[in-house]
Amino acid sequence: IETEERAFFQLDSVSAIAEIASLMSHPFAAKQHLVQIDLSGTTLRLSWQLPDQLTGSQQSKTQVETRILPSKKREGTAPTGGAADALWAAYQTTFYDAQVTQLSATQWRLAYSMMSYRHLQRLADWLVSHPQFVLSSLSMRYQHGYWSVQWTLDSQMAELI
């Protein structure tokens, strides 16, 4: 497999996933319920809902919180030739129980309608083994007792070749 070494700055994806998993595990804070998590770049946007019975109104009140997540310098190798196809096949195999789409050679999207913590852990493990990829966006919604998720991975390394 041919590769090319590069250094770059990106979201610390594993730390971001750990924070999201923590929020997912404890979705209640100050009588509010976490109903949506959105990640774009290094910005994490949380939507908290205050239950109707506490507001005394017919509609729930939503509060939005924004957090900036750290980035860090990463080094990795960019696959060339058939290695990129093999990497895509490995990604599909790893996330066999999801809907995966290759948006371009450098951007992959995944969706789960019912997600669990193990899916986030699997993503964190995959990103540790493939440091050339960054979690570029993530959107989670909580409805009817389940989290649904859609995330996008970008290979900034491939764009540099």
C-alpha positions in Angstrom: 0.0 0.0 0.0 1.4 3.4 -1.0 1.0 6.2 1.4 2.2 9.8 1.9 3.0 11.3 5.3 1.3 14.6 6.2 0.8 16.7 9.3 -2.4 18.7 9.9 -4.7 20.2 12.6 -8.1 18.8 13.1 -10.8 18.3 15.7 -9.7 16.0 18.5 -12.4 13.5 17.3 -11.8 11.0 20.1 -12.2 13.6 22.8 -15.3 15.0 21.1 -16.9 11.5 20.9 -16.1 11.0 24.6 -17.9 14.3 25.5 -20.9 13.4 23.2 -21.1 9.9 24.8 -21.0 11.4 28.3 -23.9 13.8 27.3 -25.8 10.9 25.7 -25.4 8.8 28.9 -26.6 11.7 31.2 -29.2 13.6 29.1 -30.8 15.3 32.0 -29.4 18.5 33.7 -31.2 21.0 35.9 -34.6 19.4 35.0 -33.8 19.8 31.3 -33.7 17.1 28.7 -31.0 16.9 26.0 -32.9 16.5 22.7 -30.4 17.4 20.0 -26.6 17.4 19.6 -24.9 19.0 16.5 -21.2 19.1 15.8 -19.8 21.1 13.0 -16.0 21.6 12.8 -15.0 22.2 16.5 -18.4 23.7 17.5 -20.7 21.5 19.6 -24.3 22.8 19.8 -26.6 21.3 22.4 -30.4 21.8 22.5 -32.0 21.3 25.9 -35.8 21.1 26.4 -37.6 22.1 29.6 -40.6 19.9 30.1 -44.1 21.4 29.7 -45.1 20.7 33.3 -42.2 22.9 34.6 -42.9 25.8 32.3 -46.7 25.7 32.8 -47.2 26.4 29.1 -48.6 24.4 26.2 -45.2 24.3 24.5 -41.8 23.1 25.7 -39.1 25.7 26.0 -35.8 25.0 24.3 -32.4 26.3 25.4 -29.3 26.1 23.2 -25.8 25.8 24.5 -22.7 26.1 22.4 -19.3 24.6 23.3 -16.0 24.9 21.4 -14.1 21.6 21.3 -10.3 21.3 21.1 -8.3 20.6 18.0 -4.9 19.0 17.8 -2.1 18.4 15.4 -2.3 15.0 13.9 0.0 13.1 11.6 -1.2 10.4 9.3 -0.8 8.8 6.0 -3.0 9.3 3.0 -3.9 6.1 1.1 -3.3 6.2 -2.7 -4.5 4.0 -5.5 -6.4 0.9 -4.5 -5.7 1.5 -0.8 -8.5 4.1 -0.7 -11.0 1.5 -2.0 -9.8 -1.0 0.6 -10.2 1.6 3.3 -13.8 2.3 2.2 -14.5 -1.4 2.2 -13.1 -1.7 5.7 -15.3 1.2 6.9 -18.4 -0.4 5.4 -17.5 -3.7 7.1 -16.9 -2.0 10.5 -20.2 -0.2 10.4 -22.2 -3.0 8.7 -25.4 -2.2 10.7 -25.6 1.4 9.4 -26.5 3.2 6.2 -23.2 4.3 4.8 -22.7 6.6 1.8 -19.5 7.7 0.1 -20.2 11.3 -0.8 -16.8 11.8 -2.4 -13.3 10.2 -2.3 -12.6 12.3 0.8 -16.1 12.4 2.5 -18.1 9.6 4.0 -21.6 9.8 5.7 -23.2 7.3 8.0 -26.7 7.2 9.6 -28.2 5.1 12.4 -31.9 5.4 13.2 -31.4 3.8 16.6 -28.0 4.4 18.0 -26.2 3.2 21.2 -23.1 4.1 23.0 -21.3 1.1 21.4 -21.7 2.8 18.0 -19.9 5.9 19.3 -17.2 3.7 20.8 -16.7 1.9 17.5 -16.4 5.3 15.8 -13.8 6.4 18.3 -11.8 3.2 17.9 -11.9 3.5 14.1 -10.7 7.1 14.2 -7.8 6.2 16.5 -6.7 3.6 13.9 -7.2 6.0 11.0 -5.9 9.4 12.1 -6.1 10.8 8.6 -9.9 11.1 9.1 -11.7 13.8 11.1 -15.3 13.8 12.4 -16.4 16.8 10.4 -20.1 16.8 11.4 -22.4 15.0 13.6 -26.1 15.4 14.3 -28.1 13.5 16.9 -31.8 13.6 17.8 -33.5 12.1 20.7 -37.1 10.9 20.0 -39.3 8.2 21.5 -36.5 6.9 23.8 -33.9 6.5 21.1 -31.0 8.5 19.6 -30.7 8.7 15.9 -27.4 9.9 14.4 -25.8 11.0 11.2 -22.1 11.8 11.0 -19.7 12.7 8.3 -16.0 11.9 8.2 -13.6 13.8 6.0 -10.1 12.7 4.9 -8.3 16.0 4.8 -5.2 13.9 4.0 -6.6 12.7 0.7 -7.3 16.3 -0.4 -3.6 17.2 0.0 -2.4 14.5 -2.5 
